[in-house]
Amino acid sequence: MTTTASPPARDEATIYAELSQLDKPVFVVRDAHGVAVTTNEQSARRAQVLAAVPPLPPESLGDSTFREMHGVAQAYHAGAMANGIASAKMVVALANAGYLASFGAAGVVPARIDEALTTIRRGAPGKPFAVNLIHSPSETAFERAIVDTCLAHGVRCVEASAFLDLTPQVVRYRLTGLSREGSRHRIIAKVSRAEVAERFLRPAPERLIRTLLESGEITAEQAELGRTVPMADDITAEADSGGHTDGRPLVVLLPELIALRDRVARETGHAVRIGAAGGIGTPVSAAAAFTLGASYVVTGSVNQASVEADQSAATKLLLAAAGVTDCEMAPSADMFEMGVDVQVLKRGTMFAGRAKRLYDTYRAYDGIESLPAAERTELEQRIFQRPLEDVWTDCVRFFTERDPGQIERAEGNSKRRMALIFRWYLGLSSGWSIAGTPERTGDYQIWCGPAMGAFNTWVTGTYLAAPANRHVAEIATQIMRGAAFAGRAAQLRLAGVRLPAACTTYVPSPLPARRR
């Protein structure tokens, strides 16, 4: 039985439908009726082919070795969001859909991390996932605790973020997974500077290997292997993202790190994959990253407004209303004394201004006792909403359980005591956002990059405009399908094809139930 070939598409709706068939080649043809588009090879043979592009399913984007090593279907990674915002529920949903996701362990106490890992193992048995290991220069005990918990649960992959240099704990995780058969512990390092990237492109420093060997935390074989294996399997170029970021343009940072990787690979023989993060909120941005040579793409801010994110409904509404210019830099809680900033949402919250006020005060005075009476009263009333001595009592209680060394170092050091008090506000502000504390709406610290606004613009008028429809696996699928669509449209433009305006942008539509 012969089938009749469908006629070539000539109007915007049918041209878009043809371009959306990502698993078929697209032909631009000229026949007796003019120029048209078809995915039917029989129709193409009966006309003059002006241009053609091959199939481009989302599964073919990026580096195939990323998919193979991590055991995922697509070169897509949902990055960590601290304080468990990237929740166990989020990781389970993405893992079961064939995507890699990181649990947001930063700022989460070990007992809760333990509980989350148990939930992930139960909800996505045998599926790959990662856990965030954030650099904690002011809380080294916490960094060790995360590694201990990951080792106890047999976690195979960590996403190392915000590192300024290699630390004993990230090296310990990497090296304890080494054997003659290969590495059981994979590291995805998220960096924004070439000098930090190079540390992960090369083997661990001899001084750290020797320290770990002498302390009995690694074996002699692991030390030997550690001198030949790069610290990371993948390095994510983190551009203008939410949270910790240098705000660098992706089109500058990604090629720089790829060139660095190639130079180091010529010396070491090890080629580490380079992915892209920061600003990845739409299919076009993902397609651009792949075109620049990214092995995989990483999303962050856009997942924070999803159903599975551990964020309050009030915060998700603020995120869903954000525009691309609604972000601002503010002092971070974990690196406050170092003057490190994080990118946060400024629309609907006064956190950024208040956090900057605290940092300026910290720089200006030697301690709480040095504050002028009027200054102290204003801080207590407008920012802390309680006496500073009560805040210090809370700090003592918190760090006695989490990291007693923090309190010990503050004894007799008024400046450090002031830093811990100010960090109380910076630390709790994200918790108020997660809990949706109504009386603290103006103090919500919401980590966010411009990708959130770009995503909101893209989904305007579609089913994804409503936060209730923003499931993380659905977001991932739509971005990757759209990236493949955008990639083929770009190939046609390079061939000189002028597509109708409505056929150049992928519009998300509800997926069949079987694909959710």
N, C-alpha and C positions, 0 to 999 in steps of 0.2 A: 504494500500500500504506500503510495507516495503522498507526502504532505505538501500542502501549498505554502510557499514562503510568504511570510507577512510582508506587506508593502513597506518600503523604507519610510522612516519617520521624517516629517517635514514641519510639523508644528512644535511649539515649545514643550507641550505636555508629553508627546510621544518621543521626542528627542531625549528628554530627561529620563523617561522610562527605559529607553535603550541604553543610555549611559549608566543607568543604575544596575544593569545586569553585569556585575563585576566579574563573573566567572566566564564571560564570553568576550571574544574580540569585538572591537567596534570599528566599523568601516564608514568613512565619509565618501559618498559616491555621487557621480553625476549621471543622470539618465535623461530620458526624453522629457521629463517633467522638471528637471533642474537638479539642484544639489540637495542631498538628503543624508540621513544617518541610518545605519542598520547594524544589527548584530548577527544577521543571517548570512552565512557564507554563500548560500545559493543565490540570494538577491545580489550580493556583491559581485558574483561572477557574471551577472547579466548587465553590469553597468561599469562605468569607468571609475576605478578606485583612486580617489584623490589623496587620501591619508588613511592610516590604520594604526590602531594601538592594540596590544595583546591583552588578554585577561589580566586582571589585577585584583584577586581576592584579598581581603584584609590579612589573611593568614600568610601571605607572601611578603608583606611589608617588613622592613628591617632585616636583622641578621638571623639566619636560620639557626646558628649555633647558640644564640640566646634562648630560642625556643627549646632547642634540644637539651641544653644543659639544665635549664630550670624546669623542664617538663611541662611547658605551657603551650597553648595553641597559637598565641599571638605575641608579638614583640611589644608588649604593653605592661607597664608596671604602675600600680597605684601606690604612690609613695606614702611614707609614714606621716601622721599628724599627731603631735604630742598629746600627752594626758589621755591617751586612749581614744581620742577623737576618731582615729583610724581604728575602729573597734574590732573585736573578735567577730562580731556579726558581719562587718564589712569584709573582713578577710575571708570568711567562710563563703559569702556570696560570690566573691570574685574567683576564689579558688575553684569552686564548683562549676563556674562558667568558663574555666580554662585560662584565667588571667593570674598574674603574679601580684600579690598585695603584701604590704608590710603592716604589721600591728604597731600602733603608736605607743611604744613602751616608754618613751621619754617622759619623765615626771611621774611615772606610775610606780607605786610601791611594789616590791618583789612579790608579795602575796597576791596582789591583783594580777600581776603578769603571769604568775603561776596558774591562776584561775582562768585567765584568758587563753593561755596555751592549751589547757585541758579542753576548753570549749572548742577551740579551733580543731584540735585532733578529733574530737567527737563529731563535729559538724562537717568536716571535710577530710575524712580518713584517707591517708595516703596521698593527699594532694599537696603540692608545693606551696610554700608561703615564706615570708621573711619576717624578721623582728627588727625594729629600729634600735640601734646602739648609738646614742648621741654622746658626743664629747662633753664631759662634765668637769671642766677644770676646777670648779669650786666645790665639787662633790665627787671626789674620786672613789669613795666607797660605793656610791650609787652606780657608777660605771662598772665596778667589779661585780656588784649584785646582779646587774642585768646579764653579764656574761655567765656568771654562775648559774642563773636560772635557765639560760639558753642551753648551756651544756647539760644541765640536769634533764632537760626535756628533749635532748637530741635535736635541737634546731639546726637545720642544715644551711640556713642562709640568714645573714644579717645585713641590714642597710645601715652603713656607718655614715653619720651625718654630723655636720658642724665641726669636724676635726680641723684643728689648726696644725697639728703634728700628730705623728703616731704615738700611741700610749701603750703601756704594758698590757692593758686589758684587750685592746683590739688585736694586738699581736698574739696574745695568749689564745684568743678564740681561733685565729687563723691557724696557728701552728699545732694546736692540739688536735686538729682534724687531719693532719698530714700523715701519710704512710706511703710505703713503696707502691701501693695500689692506686694512689691518687689522693685527692683532698675531699674529705667529707664536709668541710666547712667552707661555704662560699661567702664572699664579701662583695657587696655592691657599695662602692664609696661615692657619696654625693659631695661634690666639691665645686668651688667657684673660682679657684685660683690654680694656676699652672704649677706653682711650687708645691702646693699640697697634693695635686694630682700626681706629680712625679714620685712622691713618697709612696703612694699606693701602686704605682706602676713598677716599682722595684721591690726586691726582697726586703724583709724587715732589717732594721739596723742591727749591727753586731752587738752593740751595747745592750739592747733590749733582749736579744736572743740569749746572751750570756747571763743576764740577770734572771730570766725565767728558768734557764737551765740550772743555775746555782740554787734557786729556790725550790727546785724539784717540781715545778709546774709544767714543764715539758720534758720529754725524753731526749736522750742524745741523738736518736734517729730523727726526731722531729726538729731538733736544732740544726742538724745537718741539712735536712730537706728545706728548712726555712730559709737557708742562705741562697737557695736557687729558685724559689717560687715567688712570683710577684704577690704583693699583699692583697690585691683585688683581682677578681675575675671580670668585674664590670666597673666602670667609672661613669657616674652621671654628671654631666655638665649642668650645674644648677645656675640658671640665669635669673631673671627677675621673678622670683617666687615669693610665696607667703612665708612668714616666719624668718628664719635665718637666711639672709641673702646679701650679696654684694650688689644686686641690681644690675648685673652686667647684661648687655644685649646677647641673645642667643646666637645671632649671626656672627658675632665676634668670638664668643667663648668656645662654642662647639668646634669650629675649624681649628682654633688654637690648640685645644686638647687633642684633637685627632692628629694634628701635625706632631705634637709632643709624643703621643703614643707611638707613632711611626718611627720617630727618631730613637726612642728608648728601645723599641722592638728590634731595631737593627743591631743594638748592642747586646741585648739579653736573649733574643730569640723568642720572647713571649709577647704575643699580641693581645692586649686587653681590649675588650669591647668598650665603646664610648656611647652613652645614651644621652638623651636630652630632657631637661626638666626646666620649669620656669616659663610661664606664658603658654603652656600647652593646655588650652581650654576649648579649642575648636578644631574641626577637621583640617582646616587650612593650615593652622599652626603645626599640627602633627605632620601633615604632608610636607611642609617646609623643612621640618627637622629631619625627616627621612631623606629628603632631597639633599640636605647638607651633609649627609653621611651618618646620621644617628643609627646605631644598631637597634635601639628601642626608644620608646618615649615614656615619660613619667608624668602622671597627673597628680595634683594635690588639692589646690583650692577648690576645684569644681566638685570634688568628692565630699567636701565638708558640708555641703548643702543637701547631701543625699539622704535617703530614708535610713540607710544603715549607719550613718555617721553618729557618733555619740555626742551630739550637739542638741541644744534645746530647740524647740519649735520657734521660739522668739529669735534666736540667732540665725536659724535657717531662713527665716523671712527677711532678715537684714541682708544676708548674703545673696538671696535671690533678687534683691532690689539693687544690688551694687552695680556701679558702672566702672569702666576701666580706669577712671581717675580717682576713685574713691578709696585709695590706699595711702598709707603714710608710714614712715619709719618711726619706731619708738624704742626706748631702752629695753633690753631683754632681761628676764629674771635670772637666767642661769649664768650670764656673763656680764652682769650689771657693772661690777667694779672695773671691768676692762673697757667699758664704753661701747660694747657691741650692741647693735640695734637689730630689731626684727621688723618685718613688714606686717602691718595690721590694717584692718578695716577702720576707716575714720568716719564713715557715714553712719549716723545713729548712735555713736558712742563718743565719749570724751576721754577715753583711756590714753590715747597718744599724747595729748597735751598735758595730762596729769602726770604721766610717767616721765615726760621730759622735765617737768617741774621738779620731780624728786631727784633726777640725776643732776640737774643744775644745783640743787641744794646740797647734794652729796659732795659735789666738787667745791662748793663754796665754804663749807664748814668742816670743822675737825670732828664733830660728833653731835649727838642729840643735845648734849648739855650746852653746846655752843650756840644753839639756835636762839635768835631773838624771841622774846615772848610772843610777839605778834605773829611771827613766822610759824612758830610751833602751834599756836592756836588755830591758825588758818589750815595747816596741814591736818590737824586732828579733826577739824570740823568738816572741811570740804573733801578731803581725800580718804583719810583713814576712817572717819566717822566713829572714832573712839580714842581714848588716851593712848599715847605712844608707849607708856609703861605697860598697859594691857597688851599691846601688840608684842612687846618684848617677851612677856610671859608666854604668849602663844608660840613665839619663835623657839623659846627654850623647850617647851613641850614637844613641838614638832621635830626639832633636830635631835633631841635626846633619843627619840625612837628611830629616826632615819639616819643621822650622821652626827654623833656626839662631838666629833672633832670640830665641827662648825662652832659650837658654843665654847669649847675650850680655847679656840683661836681668838674668840671675841673677848675673853676675859682680859681686862686691863687694856683693851684696844677700842677706844671710843669710836674711831672711824669705822672699824669692822662691825661694831654693834649697830651703828647707824645703817650700814649697808644691809645687814640682815633684816632690820626693821623695814627698810624701804622695799626689800625683796619680798617681804610678806605681802605687800599690796600687789606687786607685779606677779607674784605666784598665784595668789587667790583670784585675780581678775579673770584669768582664763577659766577657773573653776566656776565663777559666777555665770560666765557665758554658757558653759556646758550645762549647768543646773537650771539656767533661765531664772536666776534670782531677780524678782521684779524690782526690788528696791535698789538694785545695783546695776540697772540697765546702762546707765551712763558710764560705768566702769568696765564694761565688757571688753576683754582683750580677745580679739578675733583675728587669728593669723590668716592673712589673705593677700593674694597677689592679683595683678590686673587680669589674669586669666579668668577670674571669676566674672568680671564684668563682660569680657569677650564672650564667654559662654552664655551669659544672660541675653546678650544681644542676639547671638546666633539662634537661640531657642525661642525668641519672642514670637508669639502667635502659634506655637506648636504645643504638643502635649507635655513636653519637658519644661515648659514655663512654670508649671505648678510644682512646688517642692515635693508634694505627695507622690508625684510620678518619677522623681529622680532616683531611681534605683542604680546602685553603682555599676552593676554588670550591664545594665541598659546604657548608661553613659559611656562605658568603655566600648561597647559594641557600636554605638552610633558614631563615636569619634573615629574609630578605626575604619568603619565602612565609609564614613565621610572622607577620611584621609585617602582611601583608595580611589574614591570618586574624584576628589580634587586632583590626585596624581594623574589620572587619565585625562581629565580636562586640561591640565597643564601640558601634557604631552601633545594633545591636539593643537593647543595654542602655539606651541613651539613649531609645529608642522605648518603653521600658517592658517589654521582653521579658526574662523570667527563664529563662536557659539552664541546662541541667544543668551541674553543676560540671565534669564531664569534657569539656564542649564549649566551655570558655572558654580553654583553653590548647592551643596547637599542639604536637603531639608529632612530633619529627623521625623520619622513616622513610627507609630507603635509597631513593635516587632511581633511576629507570630508567637503564640504562647509557648510553643515547643522550643523557641530560641531564648527564652528568658531564664 
